[in-house]
């Protein structure tokens, strides 16, 4: 009797196999439908990320350019101030030397005392220098 009871309790595997095949087919169909959708979604996210990165790079470039512009303006302002100082110093020196022949002559004489062999060009009445006239005279005298 036990033998007969065991045979009647056996489950037929055919419905489970069919159910498994149907499940597998549904899973494959879901994958075929879902993969393209997932790829589109992934590319959309990638595009948005690239767009944000490009915007940040653009903003960084603009900020760097503005900083360079400000630095150039500051350097130009410093150069203008330095030029104003030089011009003011030249004006003061020019005023102190104007109509002060004695001081200029003093500087000239002190310049001669240092002993260096310098060629000094003294302008004539037409403000044209007599260039190395002494050397020509010396060379004629030696001949």
Phi and psi in radians as a Rosetta constraint file:
Dihedral C 1 N 2 CA 2 C 2 CIRCULARHARMONIC -1.033 0.35
Dihedral N 2 CA 2 C 2 N 3 CIRCULARHARMONIC -0.589 0.35
Dihedral C 2 N 3 CA 3 C 3 CIRCULARHARMONIC -1.158 0.35
Dihedral N 3 CA 3 C 3 N 4 CIRCULARHARMONIC -0.697 0.35
Dihedral C 3 N 4 CA 4 C 4 CIRCULARHARMONIC -1.253 0.35
Dihedral N 4 CA 4 C 4 N 5 CIRCULARHARMONIC -0.643 0.35
Dihedral C 4 N 5 CA 5 C 5 CIRCULARHARMONIC -1.117 0.35
Dihedral N 5 CA 5 C 5 N 6 CIRCULARHARMONIC -0.653 0.35
Dihedral C 5 N 6 CA 6 C 6 CIRCULARHARMONIC -1.160 0.35
Dihedral N 6 CA 6 C 6 N 7 CIRCULARHARMONIC -0.614 0.35
Dihedral C 6 N 7 CA 7 C 7 CIRCULARHARMONIC -1.269 0.35
Dihedral N 7 CA 7 C 7 N 8 CIRCULARHARMONIC -0.590 0.35
Dihedral C 7 N 8 CA 8 C 8 CIRCULARHARMONIC -1.313 0.35
Dihedral N 8 CA 8 C 8 N 9 CIRCULARHARMONIC -0.421 0.35
Dihedral C 8 N 9 CA 9 C 9 CIRCULARHARMONIC -1.480 0.35
Dihedral N 9 CA 9 C 9 N 10 CIRCULARHARMONIC -0.096 0.35
Dihedral C 9 N 10 CA 10 C 10 CIRCULARHARMONIC -1.151 0.35
Dihedral N 10 CA 10 C 10 N 11 CIRCULARHARMONIC 2.440 0.35
Dihedral C 10 N 11 CA 11 C 11 CIRCULARHARMONIC -1.727 0.35
Dihedral N 11 CA 11 C 11 N 12 CIRCULARHARMONIC 2.441 0.35
Dihedral C 11 N 12 CA 12 C 12 CIRCULARHARMONIC -1.344 0.35
Dihedral N 12 CA 12 C 12 N 13 CIRCULARHARMONIC 2.156 0.35
Dihedral C 12 N 13 CA 13 C 13 CIRCULARHARMONIC -1.386 0.35
Dihedral N 13 CA 13 C 13 N 14 CIRCULARHARMONIC -0.205 0.35
Dihedral C 13 N 14 CA 14 C 14 CIRCULARHARMONIC -1.048 0.35
Dihedral N 14 CA 14 C 14 N 15 CIRCULARHARMONIC -0.794 0.35
Dihedral C 14 N 15 CA 15 C 15 CIRCULARHARMONIC -1.107 0.35
Dihedral N 15 CA 15 C 15 N 16 CIRCULARHARMONIC -0.611 0.35
Dihedral C 15 N 16 CA 16 C 16 CIRCULARHARMONIC -1.214 0.35
Dihedral N 16 CA 16 C 16 N 17 CIRCULARHARMONIC -0.650 0.35
Dihedral C 16 N 17 CA 17 C 17 CIRCULARHARMONIC -1.141 0.35
Dihedral N 17 CA 17 C 17 N 18 CIRCULARHARMONIC -0.772 0.35
Dihedral C 17 N 18 CA 18 C 18 CIRCULARHARMONIC -1.102 0.35
Dihedral N 18 CA 18 C 18 N 19 CIRCULARHARMONIC -0.764 0.35
Dihedral C 18 N 19 CA 19 C 19 CIRCULARHARMONIC -1.074 0.35
Dihedral N 19 CA 19 C 19 N 20 CIRCULARHARMONIC -0.706 0.35
Dihedral C 19 N 20 CA 20 C 20 CIRCULARHARMONIC -1.122 0.35
Dihedral N 20 CA 20 C 20 N 21 CIRCULARHARMONIC -0.741 0.35
Dihedral C 20 N 21 CA 21 C 21 CIRCULARHARMONIC -1.144 0.35
Dihedral N 21 CA 21 C 21 N 22 CIRCULARHARMONIC -0.745 0.35
Dihedral C 21 N 22 CA 22 C 22 CIRCULARHARMONIC -1.086 0.35
Dihedral N 22 CA 22 C 22 N 23 CIRCULARHARMONIC -0.750 0.35
Dihedral C 22 N 23 CA 23 C 23 CIRCULARHARMONIC -1.076 0.35
Dihedral N 23 CA 23 C 23 N 24 CIRCULARHARMONIC -0.722 0.35
Dihedral C 23 N 24 CA 24 C 24 CIRCULARHARMONIC -1.144 0.35
Dihedral N 24 CA 24 C 24 N 25 CIRCULARHARMONIC -0.746 0.35
Dihedral C 24 N 25 CA 25 C 25 CIRCULARHARMONIC -1.095 0.35
Dihedral N 25 CA 25 C 25 N 26 CIRCULARHARMONIC -0.749 0.35
Dihedral C 25 N 26 CA 26 C 26 CIRCULARHARMONIC -1.102 0.35
Dihedral N 26 CA 26 C 26 N 27 CIRCULARHARMONIC -0.699 0.35
Dihedral C 26 N 27 CA 27 C 27 CIRCULARHARMONIC -1.124 0.35
Dihedral N 27 CA 27 C 27 N 28 CIRCULARHARMONIC -0.734 0.35
Dihedral C 27 N 28 CA 28 C 28 CIRCULARHARMONIC -1.138 0.35
Dihedral N 28 CA 28 C 28 N 29 CIRCULARHARMONIC -0.742 0.35
Dihedral C 28 N 29 CA 29 C 29 CIRCULARHARMONIC -1.102 0.35
Dihedral N 29 CA 29 C 29 N 30 CIRCULARHARMONIC -0.729 0.35
Dihedral C 29 N 30 CA 30 C 30 CIRCULARHARMONIC -1.093 0.35
Dihedral N 30 CA 30 C 30 N 31 CIRCULARHARMONIC -0.707 0.35
Dihedral C 30 N 31 CA 31 C 31 CIRCULARHARMONIC -1.135 0.35
Dihedral N 31 CA 31 C 31 N 32 CIRCULARHARMONIC -0.714 0.35
Dihedral C 31 N 32 CA 32 C 32 CIRCULARHARMONIC -1.177 0.35
Dihedral N 32 CA 32 C 32 N 33 CIRCULARHARMONIC -0.551 0.35
Dihedral C 32 N 33 CA 33 C 33 CIRCULARHARMONIC -1.417 0.35
Dihedral N 33 CA 33 C 33 N 34 CIRCULARHARMONIC -0.674 0.35
Dihedral C 33 N 34 CA 34 C 34 CIRCULARHARMONIC -1.421 0.35
Dihedral N 34 CA 34 C 34 N 35 CIRCULARHARMONIC -0.559 0.35
Dihedral C 34 N 35 CA 35 C 35 CIRCULARHARMONIC -1.067 0.35
Dihedral N 35 CA 35 C 35 N 36 CIRCULARHARMONIC -0.831 0.35
Dihedral C 35 N 36 CA 36 C 36 CIRCULARHARMONIC -1.078 0.35
Dihedral N 36 CA 36 C 36 N 37 CIRCULARHARMONIC -0.672 0.35
Dihedral C 36 N 37 CA 37 C 37 CIRCULARHARMONIC -1.101 0.35
Dihedral N 37 CA 37 C 37 N 38 CIRCULARHARMONIC -0.738 0.35
Dihedral C 37 N 38 CA 38 C 38 CIRCULARHARMONIC -1.130 0.35
Dihedral N 38 CA 38 C 38 N 39 CIRCULARHARMONIC -0.733 0.35
Dihedral C 38 N 39 CA 39 C 39 CIRCULARHARMONIC -1.080 0.35
Dihedral N 39 CA 39 C 39 N 40 CIRCULARHARMONIC -0.748 0.35
Dihedral C 39 N 40 CA 40 C 40 CIRCULARHARMONIC -1.083 0.35
Dihedral N 40 CA 40 C 40 N 41 CIRCULARHARMONIC -0.792 0.35
Dihedral C 40 N 41 CA 41 C 41 CIRCULARHARMONIC -1.089 0.35
Dihedral N 41 CA 41 C 41 N 42 CIRCULARHARMONIC -0.732 0.35
Dihedral C 41 N 42 CA 42 C 42 CIRCULARHARMONIC -1.142 0.35
Dihedral N 42 CA 42 C 42 N 43 CIRCULARHARMONIC -0.746 0.35
Dihedral C 42 N 43 CA 43 C 43 CIRCULARHARMONIC -1.160 0.35
Dihedral N 43 CA 43 C 43 N 44 CIRCULARHARMONIC -0.613 0.35
Dihedral C 43 N 44 CA 44 C 44 CIRCULARHARMONIC -1.104 0.35
Dihedral N 44 CA 44 C 44 N 45 CIRCULARHARMONIC -0.784 0.35
Dihedral C 44 N 45 CA 45 C 45 CIRCULARHARMONIC -1.118 0.35
Dihedral N 45 CA 45 C 45 N 46 CIRCULARHARMONIC -0.697 0.35
Dihedral C 45 N 46 CA 46 C 46 CIRCULARHARMONIC -1.115 0.35
Dihedral N 46 CA 46 C 46 N 47 CIRCULARHARMONIC -0.731 0.35
Dihedral C 46 N 47 CA 47 C 47 CIRCULARHARMONIC -1.106 0.35
Dihedral N 47 CA 47 C 47 N 48 CIRCULARHARMONIC -0.725 0.35
Dihedral C 47 N 48 CA 48 C 48 CIRCULARHARMONIC -1.108 0.35
Dihedral N 48 CA 48 C 48 N 49 CIRCULARHARMONIC -0.694 0.35
Dihedral C 48 N 49 CA 49 C 49 CIRCULARHARMONIC -1.135 0.35
Dihedral N 49 CA 49 C 49 N 50 CIRCULARHARMONIC -0.730 0.35
Dihedral C 49 N 50 CA 50 C 50 CIRCULARHARMONIC -1.141 0.35
Dihedral N 50 CA 50 C 50 N 51 CIRCULARHARMONIC -0.671 0.35
Dihedral C 50 N 51 CA 51 C 51 CIRCULARHARMONIC -1.103 0.35
Dihedral N 51 CA 51 C 51 N 52 CIRCULARHARMONIC -0.784 0.35
Dihedral C 51 N 52 CA 52 C 52 CIRCULARHARMONIC -1.080 0.35
Dihedral N 52 CA 52 C 52 N 53 CIRCULARHARMONIC -0.722 0.35
Dihedral C 52 N 53 CA 53 C 53 CIRCULARHARMONIC -1.121 0.35
Dihedral N 53 CA 53 C 53 N 54 CIRCULARHARMONIC -0.721 0.35
Dihedral C 53 N 54 CA 54 C 54 CIRCULARHARMONIC -1.120 0.35
Dihedral N 54 CA 54 C 54 N 55 CIRCULARHARMONIC -0.687 0.35
Dihedral C 54 N 55 CA 55 C 55 CIRCULARHARMONIC -1.115 0.35
Dihedral N 55 CA 55 C 55 N 56 CIRCULARHARMONIC -0.728 0.35
Dihedral C 55 N 56 CA 56 C 56 CIRCULARHARMONIC -1.134 0.35
Dihedral N 56 CA 56 C 56 N 57 CIRCULARHARMONIC -0.749 0.35
Dihedral C 56 N 57 CA 57 C 57 CIRCULARHARMONIC -1.086 0.35
Dihedral N 57 CA 57 C 57 N 58 CIRCULARHARMONIC -0.697 0.35
Dihedral C 57 N 58 CA 58 C 58 CIRCULARHARMONIC -1.109 0.35
Dihedral N 58 CA 58 C 58 N 59 CIRCULARHARMONIC -0.774 0.35
Dihedral C 58 N 59 CA 59 C 59 CIRCULARHARMONIC -1.120 0.35
Dihedral N 59 CA 59 C 59 N 60 CIRCULARHARMONIC -0.682 0.35
Dihedral C 59 N 60 CA 60 C 60 CIRCULARHARMONIC -1.120 0.35
Dihedral N 60 CA 60 C 60 N 61 CIRCULARHARMONIC -0.759 0.35
Dihedral C 60 N 61 CA 61 C 61 CIRCULARHARMONIC -1.093 0.35
Dihedral N 61 CA 61 C 61 N 62 CIRCULARHARMONIC -0.742 0.35
Dihedral C 61 N 62 CA 62 C 62 CIRCULARHARMONIC -1.120 0.35
Dihedral N 62 CA 62 C 62 N 63 CIRCULARHARMONIC -0.751 0.35
Dihedral C 62 N 63 CA 63 C 63 CIRCULARHARMONIC -1.122 0.35
Dihedral N 63 CA 63 C 63 N 64 CIRCULARHARMONIC -0.726 0.35
Dihedral C 63 N 64 CA 64 C 64 CIRCULARHARMONIC -1.122 0.35
Dihedral N 64 CA 64 C 64 N 65 CIRCULARHARMONIC -0.693 0.35
Dihedral C 64 N 65 CA 65 C 65 CIRCULARHARMONIC -1.142 0.35
Dihedral N 65 CA 65 C 65 N 66 CIRCULARHARMONIC -0.700 0.35
Dihedral C 65 N 66 CA 66 C 66 CIRCULARHARMONIC -1.128 0.35
Dihedral N 66 CA 66 C 66 N 67 CIRCULARHARMONIC -0.685 0.35
Dihedral C 66 N 67 CA 67 C 67 CIRCULARHARMONIC -1.132 0.35
Dihedral N 67 CA 67 C 67 N 68 CIRCULARHARMONIC -0.714 0.35
Dihedral C 67 N 68 CA 68 C 68 CIRCULARHARMONIC -1.126 0.35
Dihedral N 68 CA 68 C 68 N 69 CIRCULARHARMONIC -0.671 0.35
Dihedral C 68 N 69 CA 69 C 69 CIRCULARHARMONIC -1.122 0.35
Dihedral N 69 CA 69 C 69 N 70 CIRCULARHARMONIC -0.778 0.35
Dihedral C 69 N 70 CA 70 C 70 CIRCULARHARMONIC -1.096 0.35
Dihedral N 70 CA 70 C 70 N 71 CIRCULARHARMONIC -0.715 0.35
Dihedral C 70 N 71 CA 71 C 71 CIRCULARHARMONIC -1.128 0.35
Dihedral N 71 CA 71 C 71 N 72 CIRCULARHARMONIC -0.711 0.35
Dihedral C 71 N 72 CA 72 C 72 CIRCULARHARMONIC -1.126 0.35
Dihedral N 72 CA 72 C 72 N 73 CIRCULARHARMONIC -0.704 0.35
Dihedral C 72 N 73 CA 73 C 73 CIRCULARHARMONIC -1.126 0.35
Dihedral N 73 CA 73 C 73 N 74 CIRCULARHARMONIC -0.720 0.35
Dihedral C 73 N 74 CA 74 C 74 CIRCULARHARMONIC -1.140 0.35
Dihedral N 74 CA 74 C 74 N 75 CIRCULARHARMONIC -0.734 0.35
Dihedral C 74 N 75 CA 75 C 75 CIRCULARHARMONIC -1.129 0.35
Dihedral N 75 CA 75 C 75 N 76 CIRCULARHARMONIC -0.686 0.35
Dihedral C 75 N 76 CA 76 C 76 CIRCULARHARMONIC -1.128 0.35
Dihedral N 76 CA 76 C 76 N 77 CIRCULARHARMONIC -0.713 0.35
Dihedral C 76 N 77 CA 77 C 77 CIRCULARHARMONIC -1.094 0.35
Dihedral N 77 CA 77 C 77 N 78 CIRCULARHARMONIC -0.713 0.35
Dihedral C 77 N 78 CA 78 C 78 CIRCULARHARMONIC -1.131 0.35
Dihedral N 78 CA 78 C 78 N 79 CIRCULARHARMONIC -0.689 0.35
Dihedral C 78 N 79 CA 79 C 79 CIRCULARHARMONIC -1.144 0.35
Dihedral N 79 CA 79 C 79 N 80 CIRCULARHARMONIC -0.688 0.35
Dihedral C 79 N 80 CA 80 C 80 CIRCULARHARMONIC -1.115 0.35
Dihedral N 80 CA 80 C 80 N 81 CIRCULARHARMONIC -0.758 0.35
Dihedral C 80 N 81 CA 81 C 81 CIRCULARHARMONIC -1.116 0.35
Dihedral N 81 CA 81 C 81 N 82 CIRCULARHARMONIC -0.695 0.35
Dihedral C 81 N 82 CA 82 C 82 CIRCULARHARMONIC -1.121 0.35
Dihedral N 82 CA 82 C 82 N 83 CIRCULARHARMONIC -0.728 0.35
Dihedral C 82 N 83 CA 83 C 83 CIRCULARHARMONIC -1.128 0.35
Dihedral N 83 CA 83 C 83 N 84 CIRCULARHARMONIC -0.653 0.35
Dihedral C 83 N 84 CA 84 C 84 CIRCULARHARMONIC -1.102 0.35
Dihedral N 84 CA 84 C 84 N 85 CIRCULARHARMONIC -0.713 0.35
Dihedral C 84 N 85 CA 85 C 85 CIRCULARHARMONIC -1.118 0.35
Dihedral N 85 CA 85 C 85 N 86 CIRCULARHARMONIC -0.744 0.35
Dihedral C 85 N 86 CA 86 C 86 CIRCULARHARMONIC -1.118 0.35
Dihedral N 86 CA 86 C 86 N 87 CIRCULARHARMONIC -0.742 0.35
Dihedral C 86 N 87 CA 87 C 87 CIRCULARHARMONIC -1.111 0.35
Dihedral N 87 CA 87 C 87 N 88 CIRCULARHARMONIC -0.706 0.35
Dihedral C 87 N 88 CA 88 C 88 CIRCULARHARMONIC -1.145 0.35
Dihedral N 88 CA 88 C 88 N 89 CIRCULARHARMONIC -0.733 0.35
Dihedral C 88 N 89 CA 89 C 89 CIRCULARHARMONIC -1.110 0.35
Dihedral N 89 CA 89 C 89 N 90 CIRCULARHARMONIC -0.733 0.35
Dihedral C 89 N 90 CA 90 C 90 CIRCULARHARMONIC -1.105 0.35
Dihedral N 90 CA 90 C 90 N 91 CIRCULARHARMONIC -0.662 0.35
Dihedral C 90 N 91 CA 91 C 91 CIRCULARHARMONIC -1.135 0.35
Dihedral N 91 CA 91 C 91 N 92 CIRCULARHARMONIC -0.732 0.35
Dihedral C 91 N 92 CA 92 C 92 CIRCULARHARMONIC -1.138 0.35
Dihedral N 92 CA 92 C 92 N 93 CIRCULARHARMONIC -0.782 0.35
Dihedral C 92 N 93 CA 93 C 93 CIRCULARHARMONIC -1.111 0.35
Dihedral N 93 CA 93 C 93 N 94 CIRCULARHARMONIC -0.747 0.35
Dihedral C 93 N 94 CA 94 C 94 CIRCULARHARMONIC -1.064 0.35
Dihedral N 94 CA 94 C 94 N 95 CIRCULARHARMONIC -0.724 0.35
Dihedral C 94 N 95 CA 95 C 95 CIRCULARHARMONIC -1.154 0.35
Dihedral N 95 CA 95 C 95 N 96 CIRCULARHARMONIC -0.669 0.35
Dihedral C 95 N 96 CA 96 C 96 CIRCULARHARMONIC -1.259 0.35
Dihedral N 96 CA 96 C 96 N 97 CIRCULARHARMONIC -0.484 0.35
Dihedral C 96 N 97 CA 97 C 97 CIRCULARHARMONIC -1.577 0.35
Dihedral N 97 CA 97 C 97 N 98 CIRCULARHARMONIC -0.299 0.35
Dihedral C 97 N 98 CA 98 C 98 CIRCULARHARMONIC -1.189 0.35
Dihedral N 98 CA 98 C 98 N 99 CIRCULARHARMONIC 2.308 0.35
Dihedral C 98 N 99 CA 99 C 99 CIRCULARHARMONIC 0.978 0.35
Dihedral N 99 CA 99 C 99 N 100 CIRCULARHARMONIC 0.627 0.35
Dihedral C 99 N 100 CA 100 C 100 CIRCULARHARMONIC -2.272 0.35
Dihedral N 100 CA 100 C 100 N 101 CIRCULARHARMONIC 1.099 0.35
Dihedral C 100 N 101 CA 101 C 101 CIRCULARHARMONIC -1.073 0.35
Dihedral N 101 CA 101 C 101 N 102 CIRCULARHARMONIC -0.623 0.35
Dihedral C 101 N 102 CA 102 C 102 CIRCULARHARMONIC -1.121 0.35
Dihedral N 102 CA 102 C 102 N 103 CIRCULARHARMONIC -0.743 0.35
Dihedral C 102 N 103 CA 103 C 103 CIRCULARHARMONIC -1.181 0.35
Dihedral N 103 CA 103 C 103 N 104 CIRCULARHARMONIC -0.711 0.35
Dihedral C 103 N 104 CA 104 C 104 CIRCULARHARMONIC -1.109 0.35
Dihedral N 104 CA 104 C 104 N 105 CIRCULARHARMONIC -0.706 0.35
Dihedral C 104 N 105 CA 105 C 105 CIRCULARHARMONIC -1.132 0.35
Dihedral N 105 CA 105 C 105 N 106 CIRCULARHARMONIC -0.697 0.35
Dihedral C 105 N 106 CA 106 C 106 CIRCULARHARMONIC -1.044 0.35
Dihedral N 106 CA 106 C 106 N 107 CIRCULARHARMONIC -0.803 0.35
Dihedral C 106 N 107 CA 107 C 107 CIRCULARHARMONIC -1.090 0.35
Dihedral N 107 CA 107 C 107 N 108 CIRCULARHARMONIC -0.656 0.35
Dihedral C 107 N 108 CA 108 C 108 CIRCULARHARMONIC -1.158 0.35
Dihedral N 108 CA 108 C 108 N 109 CIRCULARHARMONIC -0.765 0.35
Dihedral C 108 N 109 CA 109 C 109 CIRCULARHARMONIC -1.165 0.35
Dihedral N 109 CA 109 C 109 N 110 CIRCULARHARMONIC -0.733 0.35
Dihedral C 109 N 110 CA 110 C 110 CIRCULARHARMONIC -1.108 0.35
Dihedral N 110 CA 110 C 110 N 111 CIRCULARHARMONIC -0.579 0.35
Dihedral C 110 N 111 CA 111 C 111 CIRCULARHARMONIC -1.143 0.35
Dihedral N 111 CA 111 C 111 N 112 CIRCULARHARMONIC -0.527 0.35
Dihedral C 111 N 112 CA 112 C 112 CIRCULARHARMONIC -1.312 0.35
Dihedral N 112 CA 112 C 112 N 113 CIRCULARHARMONIC -0.435 0.35
Dihedral C 112 N 113 CA 113 C 113 CIRCULARHARMONIC -1.318 0.35
Dihedral N 113 CA 113 C 113 N 114 CIRCULARHARMONIC -0.250 0.35
Dihedral C 113 N 114 CA 114 C 114 CIRCULARHARMONIC -1.291 0.35
Dihedral N 114 CA 114 C 114 N 115 CIRCULARHARMONIC -0.233 0.35
Dihedral C 114 N 115 CA 115 C 115 CIRCULARHARMONIC 1.498 0.35
Dihedral N 115 CA 115 C 115 N 116 CIRCULARHARMONIC 0.007 0.35
Dihedral C 115 N 116 CA 116 C 116 CIRCULARHARMONIC -1.354 0.35
Dihedral N 116 CA 116 C 116 N 117 CIRCULARHARMONIC 2.581 0.35
Dihedral C 116 N 117 CA 117 C 117 CIRCULARHARMONIC -1.522 0.35
Dihedral N 117 CA 117 C 117 N 118 CIRCULARHARMONIC 1.588 0.35
Dihedral C 117 N 118 CA 118 C 118 CIRCULARHARMONIC -1.868 0.35
Dihedral N 118 CA 118 C 118 N 119 CIRCULARHARMONIC 2.613 0.35
Dihedral C 118 N 119 CA 119 C 119 CIRCULARHARMONIC -1.699 0.35
Dihedral N 119 CA 119 C 119 N 120 CIRCULARHARMONIC 2.147 0.35
Dihedral C 119 N 120 CA 120 C 120 CIRCULARHARMONIC -1.938 0.35
Dihedral N 120 CA 120 C 120 N 121 CIRCULARHARMONIC 2.220 0.35
Dihedral C 120 N 121 CA 121 C 121 CIRCULARHARMONIC -1.760 0.35
Dihedral N 121 CA 121 C 121 N 122 CIRCULARHARMONIC 2.084 0.35
Dihedral C 121 N 122 CA 122 C 122 CIRCULARHARMONIC -1.856 0.35
Dihedral N 122 CA 122 C 122 N 123 CIRCULARHARMONIC 2.151 0.35
Dihedral C 122 N 123 CA 123 C 123 CIRCULARHARMONIC -1.231 0.35
Dihedral N 123 CA 123 C 123 N 124 CIRCULARHARMONIC 2.608 0.35
Dihedral C 123 N 124 CA 124 C 124 CIRCULARHARMONIC -1.565 0.35
Dihedral N 124 CA 124 C 124 N 125 CIRCULARHARMONIC -2.910 0.35
Dihedral C 124 N 125 CA 125 C 125 CIRCULARHARMONIC -1.089 0.35
Dihedral N 125 CA 125 C 125 N 126 CIRCULARHARMONIC -0.563 0.35
Dihedral C 125 N 126 CA 126 C 126 CIRCULARHARMONIC -1.558 0.35
Dihedral N 126 CA 126 C 126 N 127 CIRCULARHARMONIC 0.218 0.35
Dihedral C 126 N 127 CA 127 C 127 CIRCULARHARMONIC 1.062 0.35
Dihedral N 127 CA 127 C 127 N 128 CIRCULARHARMONIC 0.476 0.35
Dihedral C 127 N 128 CA 128 C 128 CIRCULARHARMONIC -1.879 0.35
Dihedral N 128 CA 128 C 128 N 129 CIRCULARHARMONIC 2.251 0.35
Dihedral C 128 N 129 CA 129 C 129 CIRCULARHARMONIC -1.314 0.35
Dihedral N 129 CA 129 C 129 N 130 CIRCULARHARMONIC 2.599 0.35
Dihedral C 129 N 130 CA 130 C 130 CIRCULARHARMONIC -1.572 0.35
Dihedral N 130 CA 130 C 130 N 131 CIRCULARHARMONIC 1.871 0.35
Dihedral C 130 N 131 CA 131 C 131 CIRCULARHARMONIC -1.476 0.35
Dihedral N 131 CA 131 C 131 N 132 CIRCULARHARMONIC 1.992 0.35
Dihedral C 131 N 132 CA 132 C 132 CIRCULARHARMONIC 0.859 0.35
Dihedral N 132 CA 132 C 132 N 133 CIRCULARHARMONIC 0.781 0.35
Dihedral C 132 N 133 CA 133 C 133 CIRCULARHARMONIC -1.197 0.35
Dihedral N 133 CA 133 C 133 N 134 CIRCULARHARMONIC -0.526 0.35
Dihedral C 133 N 134 CA 134 C 134 CIRCULARHARMONIC -1.172 0.35
Dihedral N 134 CA 134 C 134 N 135 CIRCULARHARMONIC -0.669 0.35
Dihedral C 134 N 135 CA 135 C 135 CIRCULARHARMONIC -1.135 0.35
Dihedral N 135 CA 135 C 135 N 136 CIRCULARHARMONIC -0.665 0.35
Dihedral C 135 N 136 CA 136 C 136 CIRCULARHARMONIC -1.156 0.35
Dihedral N 136 CA 136 C 136 N 137 CIRCULARHARMONIC -0.741 0.35
Dihedral C 136 N 137 CA 137 C 137 CIRCULARHARMONIC -1.114 0.35
Dihedral N 137 CA 137 C 137 N 138 CIRCULARHARMONIC -0.699 0.35
Dihedral C 137 N 138 CA 138 C 138 CIRCULARHARMONIC -1.165 0.35
Dihedral N 138 CA 138 C 138 N 139 CIRCULARHARMONIC -0.668 0.35
Dihedral C 138 N 139 CA 139 C 139 CIRCULARHARMONIC -1.219 0.35
Dihedral N 139 CA 139 C 139 N 140 CIRCULARHARMONIC -0.581 0.35
Dihedral C 139 N 140 CA 140 C 140 CIRCULARHARMONIC -1.223 0.35
Dihedral N 140 CA 140 C 140 N 141 CIRCULARHARMONIC -0.643 0.35
Dihedral C 140 N 141 CA 141 C 141 CIRCULARHARMONIC -1.198 0.35
Dihedral N 141 CA 141 C 141 N 142 CIRCULARHARMONIC -0.577 0.35
Dihedral C 141 N 142 CA 142 C 142 CIRCULARHARMONIC -1.262 0.35
Dihedral N 142 CA 142 C 142 N 143 CIRCULARHARMONIC -0.478 0.35
